[in-house]
Amino acid sequence: MLDNLTNRLAKVVKTLRGQARLTEDNISEMLREVRMALLEADVALPVVKEFTTRVREKAVGQEVVGSLTPGQALVGVVHQELTAIMGGSQSALSFATQPPAIILMAGLQGAGKTTTVGKLAKFLREKHKKKVLTVSCDVYRPAAIAQLQTVTQQAGAEFFPSEATQKPLDIAAAAIDHARRHYFDVLLVDTAGRLTVDEAMMAEIKALHAAITPIETLFVVDAMLGQDAVNTARAFNEALPLTGIVLTKLDGDSRGGAALSVRHVTGKPIKFTGVGEKLTGLDEFHPERMASRILGMGDILSLVEEARNMVDEEKAKEFADKLKKGKGFDLNDFKEQMSQMRKMGGISSLLDKMPAQFSQAASQIQGDAAEKSMRRVEGIINSMTPAERANPELIKASRKRRIATGAGVQVQEVNRLLNQFEQMQKMMKQFSKGGMGKLMRGMGAMRGMKGMFPGM
């Protein structure tokens, strides 16, 4: 995500090494490169102009203090201005109204609006402990109502049924009445999208907005549209009193122009970003964290939050106690660790939030290939009996053939897994003895993990 912009800015910083201070001359040269990087990232021209002007004003003449290099000093200024241009601070959803808090979702067809409603329902239910009801006012797109019903059920929220023969205003009024009578905290209203911004679409959503008076009106926009995303957001902002923006498909956007432009152009905050199709793929938008990711600093805070939310604390404690008691690390534990990693979005998601020095060192890990290998390893472990998982030393030639057949792999792959597991088991044994030095020396065993996950 945003790789092109990150790489270009990293090159800009490198060229400033060895200079004593930031001057008019070297700043001008660097800002030309920054300007080109932003334009290539499809950032709106007015945003580029304002951004570079503000960086110049703050950077020129700034002393390089302590152990900072000029490049690091410039990064500090750029980070401040990137954060400012994306909104400065996080803008959370408002629930300051008598329940139900109505959230209206608007956007073009294909932006991922209905999936986002499901993601938001799950987010509100799990993080804010809200009782959530969803309803579809999209009576035009085939299967739109059924799609929302499916994602709502997956999110663990409740769905208010509607029919394609009904009018959107009637559907919304009935849903609000139901939500009030059944004490729902939040009502998410999914609306019809069109392939382009047109008058009929705008008239309908304006009437719907006026009738239901939502506390939040969120515009869902596909980040991969780049400059078009900004233009569409501007058109919706002129027609509706938007309160926030949700950028979807941010994982497919290597340029990042929409993330940097849309807040500046519309004046409305980005509240969420969406990645992938899974209902867990919705993140609150933090401008300062996004600025850190763009500059290759990573987003460790988000990583820690994900770990806190996704990792089963009871299982983690049981695993730690097991190691402390010297009971060993078996294939059941190994499979559980892979399952926890997948809950956090898999290898690709973890790398995306790591600082550049780590993600570059790990850049040879091909995320998709590694995750396929993880699934294959899980398949091999699933083909084992409980006794074999707990005691891998039981697995001899005939058992290996049976396991390979059950998992649909070659016997060599079973052998490879067992060899890698044996190395990992030794490392865990050193850890259980409490010797961090021994553990670090044992990390050499991790080199053997190459065979398990391609590219490592």
C-alpha positions in Angstrom: 0.0 0.0 0.0 1.3 3.5 -1.0 4.6 1.8 -1.9 5.5 4.2 -4.8 5.2 7.3 -2.7 7.1 5.7 0.2 10.0 4.7 -2.1 10.2 8.1 -3.8 10.3 10.0 -0.4 13.0 7.6 0.9 15.2 8.5 -2.1 14.7 12.2 -1.4 15.8 11.8 2.2 19.0 9.8 1.2 20.2 12.7 -1.0 20.4 15.0 2.0 22.9 12.9 3.9 26.1 14.6 5.0 24.8 18.2 4.8 25.0 20.4 7.9 21.7 22.1 7.7 18.6 22.5 5.6 19.1 25.5 3.2 17.1 27.3 0.5 19.1 25.5 -2.2 18.9 21.9 -0.9 15.3 22.3 0.2 14.3 23.6 -3.3 16.0 20.6 -4.9 14.3 18.2 -2.6 10.9 19.8 -2.9 11.0 19.3 -6.7 11.5 15.6 -6.0 8.7 15.6 -3.4 6.4 17.5 -5.8 7.1 14.9 -8.5 6.5 12.0 -6.1 3.1 13.5 -5.0 2.0 14.1 -8.6 2.9 10.6 -9.6 0.9 9.4 -6.6 -2.1 11.1 -8.2 -2.4 13.7 -5.4 -4.6 16.7 -6.4 -2.5 19.7 -7.7 -3.9 22.2 -5.2 -2.9 19.8 -2.4 0.6 19.4 -3.8 1.1 23.2 -4.0 -0.1 23.9 -0.5 1.9 21.0 0.9 5.2 22.0 -0.6 4.7 25.6 0.3 4.1 24.7 4.0 7.1 22.3 4.0 9.4 25.0 2.6 8.3 27.6 5.2 8.9 25.2 8.1 12.1 23.5 6.8 14.3 26.3 5.5 16.9 27.3 8.0 16.0 24.5 10.5 19.1 23.5 12.4 20.0 19.8 12.4 20.2 19.1 16.1 21.8 16.3 18.0 22.2 13.1 16.1 19.7 14.1 13.4 20.7 14.2 9.8 19.3 16.8 7.4 17.2 14.0 5.9 15.8 13.1 9.3 15.0 16.7 10.0 13.2 17.0 6.7 11.2 13.8 7.4 10.1 15.4 10.7 8.7 18.4 8.8 7.1 16.3 6.1 5.5 14.0 8.7 3.9 17.0 10.4 2.6 18.4 7.1 1.3 15.0 5.8 -0.5 14.6 9.1 -2.0 18.1 8.9 -3.1 17.7 5.3 -4.9 14.4 6.1 -6.8 16.0 9.0 -4.4 16.4 11.9 -6.1 14.0 14.3 -8.5 11.1 14.3 -12.2 12.0 13.8 -14.4 9.4 15.5 -18.1 8.6 14.8 -20.6 10.6 16.7 -23.4 8.9 18.7 -24.6 12.1 20.4 -28.3 11.6 19.6 -31.3 9.7 21.0 -31.0 6.1 19.8 -31.0 4.9 17.2 -28.0 6.8 15.9 -28.7 6.7 12.1 -25.7 6.4 9.8 -26.4 6.9 6.1 -23.9 5.3 3.7 -23.5 7.0 0.2 -21.3 6.3 -2.8 -21.0 5.0 -6.3 -21.7 1.5 -7.4 -18.7 -0.8 -7.1 -17.0 1.2 -4.3 -17.6 -1.5 -1.8 -20.5 0.2 0.1 -22.5 -2.8 1.1 -19.4 -4.7 2.3 -18.4 -1.6 4.2 -21.8 -1.6 6.0 -21.1 -5.2 7.1 -17.6 -4.2 8.3 -18.9 -1.2 10.1 -21.7 -3.3 11.8 -19.0 -5.7 13.0 -16.8 -2.9 14.2 -19.6 -1.1 16.1 -20.8 -4.3 17.7 -17.4 -5.6 18.8 -15.5 -2.5 19.6 -18.3 -0.2 20.9 -20.7 -2.9 22.1 -23.6 -1.4 20.1 -26.7 -3.2 19.2 -26.7 -2.7 15.4 -29.5 -2.9 12.8 -28.9 -2.7 9.0 -31.3 -1.9 6.2 -30.9 -1.7 2.4 -32.6 1.1 0.5 -31.0 -0.1 -2.8 -34.0 -1.3 -4.8 -32.2 -1.1 -8.1 -29.2 -3.4 -8.1 -30.1 -7.1 -8.3 -29.3 -9.0 -5.1 -28.2 -5.9 -3.2 -30.7 -6.6 -0.4 -29.7 -10.2 -0.2 -26.0 -9.2 -0.2 -26.5 -6.9 2.8 -28.5 -9.6 4.6 -25.6 -12.0 4.2 -22.8 -9.6 5.4 -25.0 -8.5 8.3 -25.4 -12.1 9.5 -21.7 -12.6 9.1 -21.1 -9.5 11.2 -23.4 -10.8 14.0 -25.7 -7.8 13.6 -29.4 -7.7 12.8 -31.0 -7.1 9.4 -34.3 -5.3 8.6 -35.9 -6.9 5.5 -37.0 -4.8 2.5 -38.3 -5.6 -1.0 -37.3 -4.3 -4.4 -40.9 -3.2 -5.0 -40.8 -0.8 -2.1 -39.8 2.9 -2.1 -36.5 3.8 -0.4 -38.2 6.4 1.8 -40.8 3.9 3.0 -38.1 1.3 3.7 -36.1 3.8 5.8 -39.1 5.0 7.8 -40.1 1.4 8.6 -36.5 0.5 9.7 -36.3 3.6 12.0 -39.6 2.6 13.6 -38.4 -1.0 14.1 -35.1 0.2 15.5 -36.8 2.5 18.0 -39.3 -0.1 19.2 -36.6 -2.8 19.6 -34.0 -0.5 21.3 -31.2 -0.6 18.7 -28.3 1.7 19.3 -27.3 2.2 15.7 -29.1 1.9 12.3 -26.9 1.6 9.3 -28.8 2.6 6.1 -27.3 1.3 2.8 -28.3 3.4 -0.2 -28.3 2.8 -4.0 -25.2 3.5 -6.0 -24.9 4.5 -9.6 -22.1 4.0 -12.1 -21.7 7.8 -12.3 -22.9 10.8 -10.4 -26.3 11.7 -11.9 -29.2 14.0 -11.0 -31.7 11.3 -10.3 -29.4 9.6 -7.9 -28.6 12.8 -6.1 -32.2 13.8 -5.8 -33.1 10.5 -4.3 -30.4 10.5 -1.7 -31.1 14.2 -0.8 -34.7 13.3 -0.1 -33.7 10.3 1.9 -31.2 12.3 4.0 -33.9 15.0 4.7 -36.4 12.4 5.8 -34.2 10.4 8.2 -31.8 13.2 9.4 -28.8 10.9 10.1 -26.2 11.8 12.8 -23.5 10.6 10.3 -23.5 10.7 6.5 -20.5 8.7 5.3 -19.3 8.7 1.7 -17.7 5.4 0.6 -15.1 5.9 -2.1 -12.8 3.5 -3.9 -9.2 4.6 -3.2 -8.0 3.0 -6.5 -9.9 5.7 -8.4 -7.1 8.2 -7.5 -8.0 11.7 -8.8 -11.5 10.5 -9.8 -12.1 9.5 -6.2 -11.5 13.1 -5.1 -13.8 14.6 -7.9 -16.6 12.2 -6.9 -16.2 13.0 -3.2 -16.4 16.7 -4.1 -19.6 16.2 -6.0 -21.2 14.3 -3.2 -20.0 16.8 -0.6 -21.8 19.6 -2.6 -25.0 17.6 -2.7 -25.0 16.2 0.8 -23.9 17.4 4.2 -21.2 14.7 4.6 -19.7 14.1 8.0 -17.0 11.7 6.9 -15.4 9.6 4.3 -14.5 5.8 4.1 -11.7 5.0 1.7 -12.0 1.4 0.5 -9.6 -0.9 -1.3 -6.6 1.0 0.1 -4.6 -2.2 0.0 -4.8 -2.1 -3.8 -3.7 1.6 -4.0 0.0 1.8 -4.4 -0.1 5.6 -5.2 -2.0 7.0 -2.2 -3.3 10.1 -4.0 -6.9 9.7 -2.7 -5.8 9.3 1.0 -3.8 12.6 0.7 -6.2 14.6 -1.3 -9.8 13.8 -0.3 -9.7 15.4 3.2 -8.1 18.7 1.8 -10.5 18.9 -1.2 -13.8 18.2 0.7 -13.0 19.5 4.1 -14.4 16.3 5.5 -12.4 13.9 7.6 -11.5 10.4 6.6 -13.0 8.2 9.3 -12.2 4.7 8.1 -10.1 2.8 5.6 -11.1 -0.5 4.2 -8.9 -3.3 3.0 -9.9 -6.7 1.4 -13.3 -8.4 1.5 -13.1 -9.8 5.0 -15.3 -8.1 7.6 -12.3 -7.5 9.8 -10.8 -5.3 7.1 -11.9 -1.9 8.5 -9.6 0.4 10.3 -10.2 3.8 12.0 -8.2 6.4 10.2 -5.4 8.1 12.1 -3.7 10.8 10.0 -0.4 10.7 12.0 -0.2 6.9 11.7 -0.9 7.0 7.9 1.9 9.7 7.6 4.3 7.4 9.4 3.4 4.5 7.0 3.9 6.8 4.0 7.3 7.8 5.3 8.4 4.2 5.9 8.1 4.5 9.7 5.5 1.7 9.9 2.4 1.7 12.1 3.3 -0.2 15.2 0.4 1.3 17.3 -2.2 -0.2 14.8 -0.3 -3.4 14.9 -0.4 -3.5 18.7 -4.1 -2.7 18.7 -4.8 -5.5 16.2 -2.9 -7.9 18.3 -4.9 -6.8 21.4 -8.2 -7.2 19.6 -7.5 -10.4 17.6 -5.3 -12.5 19.8 -7.1 -14.8 22.3 -5.5 -13.8 25.6 -6.5 -17.0 27.4 -4.9 -19.2 24.7 -1.8 -16.9 24.7 -1.5 -17.3 28.6 -2.0 -21.0 28.4 0.8 -21.2 25.7 3.2 -19.1 27.9 2.4 -21.2 31.0 3.0 -24.4 29.0 6.4 -23.2 27.9 7.4 -22.1 31.4 6.5 -25.5 32.8 8.7 -27.1 30.2 5.9 -29.1 28.6 7.3 -28.4 25.1 6.0 -26.9 21.9 4.0 -29.3 19.7 2.3 -29.1 16.3 -1.0 -28.1 17.9 0.8 -25.0 19.3 2.4 -24.3 15.9 -1.0 -24.5 14.1 -2.5 -22.2 16.7 0.2 -19.6 16.2 -0.4 -19.6 12.4 -4.2 -19.2 13.1 -3.5 -16.2 15.3 -1.4 -14.6 12.6 -4.2 -15.1 10.0 -6.7 -13.4 12.3 -4.4 -10.3 12.2 -4.6 -10.3 8.4 -1.8 -12.7 7.5 1.9 -12.0 6.6 1.2 -9.3 4.1 -0.9 -7.2 6.5 1.8 -7.5 9.2 4.6 -6.5 6.9 2.5 -3.5 5.7 2.5 -2.0 9.2 6.2 -2.7 9.9 8.8 0.1 9.6 10.6 0.2 6.3 13.9 -1.3 7.7 12.0 -4.4 8.7 9.6 -4.6 5.8 12.5 -4.1 3.3 14.5 -6.8 5.1 11.4 -9.0 4.7 10.6 -7.8 1.2 11.7 -11.1 -0.3 8.7 -12.7 1.5 6.1 -13.0 -1.2 3.0 -12.4 0.9 0.6 -14.5 -1.3 3.1 -17.3 -1.7 3.8 -17.4 2.0 0.2 -17.4 2.9 -0.5 -20.3 0.5 2.3 -22.2 2.1 0.8 -21.5 5.5 -2.5 -23.0 4.3 -0.6 -26.0 3.0 1.2 -26.5 6.3 -2.2 -26.3 8.1 -3.5 -28.9 5.7 -0.6 -31.3 6.6 -1.1 -30.8 10.3 -4.9 -31.3 9.9 -4.2 -34.7 8.3 -2.4 -35.9 11.4 -4.1 -37.7 14.3 -4.2 -35.9 17.7 -1.5 -38.2 19.0 0.8 -37.4 16.1 0.3 -33.6 16.6 1.2 -34.0 20.3 4.1 -36.4 19.6 5.6 -35.7 16.2 8.3 -38.3 16.9 5.6 -41.0 16.3 5.5 -40.0 12.6 7.5 -42.6 10.7 7.5 -43.6 7.0 4.1 -45.2 6.7 2.4 -42.4 8.7 4.1 -39.8 6.5 2.7 -41.4 3.4 -0.8 -41.4 4.9 -0.5 -37.8 6.0 0.8 -36.7 2.6 -2.1 -38.4 0.8 -4.6 -36.9 3.2 -3.2 -33.4 2.6 -2.7 -33.8 -1.1 1.1 -33.1 -1.0 4.3 -35.0 -1.6 6.0 -36.9 1.3 9.0 -34.5 0.9 6.7 -31.7 2.1 5.8 -33.6 5.2 9.5 -34.2 5.9 10.3 -30.6 5.3 7.6 -29.5 7.8 8.8 -31.9 10.4 12.4 -30.7 10.0 11.4 -27.1 10.3 9.2 -27.9 13.3 12.1 -29.7 15.0 14.3 -26.6 14.7 11.5 -24.4 16.0 10.9 -26.8 18.9 14.6 -26.4 19.9 14.3 -22.7 19.9 11.2 -22.8 22.1 13.0 -25.1 24.5 15.8 -22.5 24.9 13.2 -19.9 25.5 11.5 -22.0 28.2 14.8 -22.2 30.1 14.8 -18.4 30.4 18.0 -17.7 28.5 17.4 -14.8 26.2 21.0 -15.0 25.0 20.5 -18.7 24.2 17.3 -17.8 22.4 19.0 -15.2 20.3 21.7 -17.7 19.3 19.0 -20.1 18.6 17.4 -17.7 16.1 19.9 -19.1 13.6 17.4 -21.9 13.4 15.0 -19.5 11.8 17.1 -19.6 8.7 15.7 -23.1 8.2 12.3 -21.6 8.0 13.0 -20.6 4.4 11.8 -23.9 3.1 8.5 -23.6 4.9 7.5 -20.2 3.6 8.9 -19.3 0.1 11.0 -16.2 0.0 11.8 -16.0 3.7 
